[in-house]
Amino acid sequence: MRTHVIAQWGDWPLSKIDHLAVQTWITGLSKQLAPATVAEC
C-alpha cells in the first residue's frame, strides 16, 4: 500500500482521481511489476 498506492495518490484530492488517471497508473505499474502485484495494487 505505502510503496505503490500512497506513493502515487497520497497528495491527490480524492475528487481528482478519475478513471483515466488510474488507468495510466496501472499501465505504468504493469511495465515494472508482475500482473499479480498490479492486481493487488
Distance bins in CASP14 RR format, pairs under 12 A and 6 or more apart:
PFRMAT RR
TARGET T0000
AUTHOR 0000-0000-0000
RMODE 2
METHOD distances of the structure
MODEL  1
1 7 0 0 0 0 1 0 0 0 0 0 0
1 8 0 0 0 0 0 1 0 0 0 0 0
1 9 0 0 0 0 0 1 0 0 0 0 0
1 10 0 0 0 0 0 1 0 0 0 0 0
1 40 0 0 0 0 1 0 0 0 0 0 0
1 41 0 0 0 0 1 0 0 0 0 0 0
2 8 0 0 0 0 0 1 0 0 0 0 0
2 9 0 0 0 0 0 1 0 0 0 0 0
2 10 0 0 0 0 1 0 0 0 0 0 0
2 41 0 0 0 0 0 1 0 0 0 0 0
3 29 0 0 0 0 0 1 0 0 0 0 0
3 32 0 0 0 0 0 1 0 0 0 0 0
3 33 0 0 0 0 0 1 0 0 0 0 0
3 37 0 0 0 0 1 0 0 0 0 0 0
3 40 0 0 0 0 0 1 0 0 0 0 0
3 41 0 0 0 0 1 0 0 0 0 0 0
4 10 0 0 0 0 0 1 0 0 0 0 0
4 25 0 0 0 0 1 0 0 0 0 0 0
4 26 0 0 0 0 0 1 0 0 0 0 0
4 28 0 0 0 0 0 1 0 0 0 0 0
4 29 1 0 0 1 0 0 0 0 0 0 0
4 30 0 0 0 0 0 1 0 0 0 0 0
4 32 0 0 0 0 1 0 0 0 0 0 0
4 33 0 0 0 0 1 0 0 0 0 0 0
4 37 0 0 0 0 1 0 0 0 0 0 0
4 38 0 0 0 0 1 0 0 0 0 0 0
4 39 0 0 0 0 0 1 0 0 0 0 0
4 40 0 0 0 0 1 0 0 0 0 0 0
4 41 1 0 1 0 0 0 0 0 0 0 0
5 12 0 0 0 0 0 1 0 0 0 0 0
5 17 0 0 0 0 0 1 0 0 0 0 0
5 22 0 0 0 0 0 1 0 0 0 0 0
5 25 0 0 0 0 1 0 0 0 0 0 0
5 26 0 0 0 0 0 1 0 0 0 0 0
5 29 0 0 0 0 0 1 0 0 0 0 0
5 37 0 0 0 0 0 1 0 0 0 0 0
5 38 0 0 0 0 0 1 0 0 0 0 0
5 40 0 0 0 0 1 0 0 0 0 0 0
5 41 1 0 0 1 0 0 0 0 0 0 0
6 12 0 0 0 0 0 1 0 0 0 0 0
6 41 0 0 0 0 0 1 0 0 0 0 0
7 25 0 0 0 0 0 1 0 0 0 0 0
7 29 0 0 0 0 0 1 0 0 0 0 0
7 41 0 0 0 0 0 1 0 0 0 0 0
8 17 0 0 0 0 1 0 0 0 0 0 0
8 21 0 0 0 0 1 0 0 0 0 0 0
8 22 0 0 0 0 1 0 0 0 0 0 0
8 24 0 0 0 0 0 1 0 0 0 0 0
8 25 1 0 1 0 0 0 0 0 0 0 0
8 26 0 0 0 0 0 1 0 0 0 0 0
8 28 0 0 0 0 1 0 0 0 0 0 0
8 29 0 0 0 0 1 0 0 0 0 0 0
8 41 0 0 0 0 1 0 0 0 0 0 0
9 16 0 0 0 0 1 0 0 0 0 0 0
9 17 1 0 0 1 0 0 0 0 0 0 0
9 18 0 0 0 0 0 1 0 0 0 0 0
9 21 0 0 0 0 1 0 0 0 0 0 0
9 22 0 0 0 0 1 0 0 0 0 0 0
9 25 1 0 0 1 0 0 0 0 0 0 0
9 41 0 0 0 0 0 1 0 0 0 0 0
10 16 0 0 0 0 0 1 0 0 0 0 0
10 17 0 0 0 0 1 0 0 0 0 0 0
10 25 0 0 0 0 0 1 0 0 0 0 0
11 17 0 0 0 0 0 1 0 0 0 0 0
12 18 0 0 0 0 0 1 0 0 0 0 0
12 21 1 0 0 1 0 0 0 0 0 0 0
12 22 0 0 0 0 0 1 0 0 0 0 0
12 25 0 0 0 0 0 1 0 0 0 0 0
13 21 0 0 0 0 0 1 0 0 0 0 0
14 21 0 0 0 0 0 1 0 0 0 0 0
14 22 0 0 0 0 0 1 0 0 0 0 0
15 21 0 0 0 0 0 1 0 0 0 0 0
16 22 0 0 0 0 0 1 0 0 0 0 0
17 23 0 0 0 0 0 1 0 0 0 0 0
17 24 0 0 0 0 0 1 0 0 0 0 0
17 25 0 0 0 0 1 0 0 0 0 0 0
18 24 0 0 0 0 1 0 0 0 0 0 0
18 25 0 0 0 0 0 1 0 0 0 0 0
19 25 0 0 0 0 0 1 0 0 0 0 0
19 26 0 0 0 0 0 1 0 0 0 0 0
20 26 0 0 0 0 0 1 0 0 0 0 0
20 27 0 0 0 0 0 1 0 0 0 0 0
21 27 0 0 0 0 0 1 0 0 0 0 0
21 28 0 0 0 0 0 1 0 0 0 0 0
22 28 0 0 0 0 0 1 0 0 0 0 0
22 29 0 0 0 0 0 1 0 0 0 0 0
22 38 0 0 0 0 0 1 0 0 0 0 0
22 41 0 0 0 0 0 1 0 0 0 0 0
23 29 0 0 0 0 0 1 0 0 0 0 0
23 30 0 0 0 0 0 1 0 0 0 0 0
23 38 0 0 0 0 0 1 0 0 0 0 0
24 30 0 0 0 0 0 1 0 0 0 0 0
24 31 0 0 0 0 0 1 0 0 0 0 0
25 31 0 0 0 0 0 1 0 0 0 0 0
25 32 0 0 0 0 0 1 0 0 0 0 0
25 33 0 0 0 0 0 1 0 0 0 0 0
25 38 0 0 0 0 1 0 0 0 0 0 0
25 41 0 0 0 0 1 0 0 0 0 0 0
26 32 0 0 0 0 0 1 0 0 0 0 0
26 33 0 0 0 0 0 1 0 0 0 0 0
26 35 0 0 0 0 0 1 0 0 0 0 0
26 37 0 0 0 0 0 1 0 0 0 0 0
26 38 1 0 0 1 0 0 0 0 0 0 0
26 39 0 0 0 0 1 0 0 0 0 0 0
26 40 0 0 0 0 0 1 0 0 0 0 0
26 41 1 0 0 1 0 0 0 0 0 0 0
27 33 0 0 0 0 0 1 0 0 0 0 0
27 38 0 0 0 0 1 0 0 0 0 0 0
28 38 0 0 0 0 1 0 0 0 0 0 0
28 41 0 0 0 0 0 1 0 0 0 0 0
29 35 0 0 0 0 1 0 0 0 0 0 0
29 36 0 0 0 0 0 1 0 0 0 0 0
29 37 1 0 0 1 0 0 0 0 0 0 0
29 38 1 0 1 0 0 0 0 0 0 0 0
29 39 0 0 0 0 1 0 0 0 0 0 0
29 40 0 0 0 0 0 1 0 0 0 0 0
29 41 1 0 1 0 0 0 0 0 0 0 0
30 36 0 0 0 0 0 1 0 0 0 0 0
30 37 0 0 0 0 1 0 0 0 0 0 0
30 38 1 0 1 0 0 0 0 0 0 0 0
30 39 0 0 0 0 1 0 0 0 0 0 0
30 41 0 0 0 0 1 0 0 0 0 0 0
31 37 0 0 0 0 0 1 0 0 0 0 0
31 38 0 0 0 0 1 0 0 0 0 0 0
32 38 0 0 0 0 1 0 0 0 0 0 0
32 41 0 0 0 0 0 1 0 0 0 0 0
33 39 0 0 0 0 1 0 0 0 0 0 0
33 40 0 0 0 0 1 0 0 0 0 0 0
33 41 1 0 0 1 0 0 0 0 0 0 0
34 40 0 0 0 0 1 0 0 0 0 0 0
34 41 0 0 0 0 0 1 0 0 0 0 0
35 41 0 0 0 0 0 1 0 0 0 0 0
END
